[in-house]
């Protein structure tokens, strides 16, 4: 299945959950693309121990997910 996600918020927990869901879908062999729009483009600034956004984004891209901004 092909899935496209659009993230339009810079709230860390929203971005974190989107990347988690996308990574789970990639494990199930789905084709997943994420488009970062507006304030979500700066997701790296919200990276923390609680919400490891950089690590999830890295896993996503290394798992052949498509990340667009």
CORJO-V616657 format. One line per field, one symbol per residue. ss: DSSP state (H for helix, E for strand, - for the rest). psi: psi as a letter, one per 30 degrees, with the letter a starting at -180 (. if undefined). Layout:
ss = ???
psi = ???
This chain:
ss = -EEEEEE----HHHHHHHHHHHHHHHH---EEEEEE-HHHHHHHHH------HHHHHHHHHH---EEE-
psi = kkkkkkkglgkefeeeeeeeeeeeeefggljkkkjkkbfffhfffgkleeiieeeeeeeeefgglkkk.
